[in-house]
Amino acid sequence: MPIDDLGTLEYKLKKRGFRRDDVFLHVCEKCHEQAVLTYLIAGKGGGRDIHLCQACGDARSWRSGAGLETRAEDVGFDLRAFLG
């Protein structure tokens, strides 16, 4: 299902300090469409990557600890609940 409120989601992500990782669209592991937007935020205490598929609406997130050397997937991540 396509995302109807993509503009609102992007606004809320930018308001929280996230930025687009790159301008390219990546392949979704769920629907196999090339429609995934990648957002990230990083700081001294760690960071978070969010992948959002424009085609099916799937959102996945990874958290990284201090030093940004290791990433762990945030299983059960809900983008709308995260953004409030």
C-alpha positions, 0 to 999 in steps of 0.5 A, a space after each residue: 500500500 503506497 504511503 498517503 502521508 509521505 510529506 508529513 512523515 518526512 517533515 516529522 523525520 526532519 524535525 527530529 534531525 533525520 536526513 536522507 542518506 542518499 538520493 537513490 532508491 533502494 530495493 525493498 526486501 519485502 515487495 522487491 520494488 526499488 522504492 526504499 528511502 533511507 533516513 539517518 541520524 547520528 551523534 556521539 551517543 549513537 544513531 538510527 537508520 530508517 528505511 521506508 518503502 514508498 511502494 508497500 509502506 514497510 518501515 525498518 529501523 536499526 540502532 547503533 551504539 556509541 562509535 557507530 560501529 555496530 548496528 542492531 535491527 529494532 524488531 517491531 519498529 512502528 514509524 508512526 508510533 515512533 514519530 508520535 
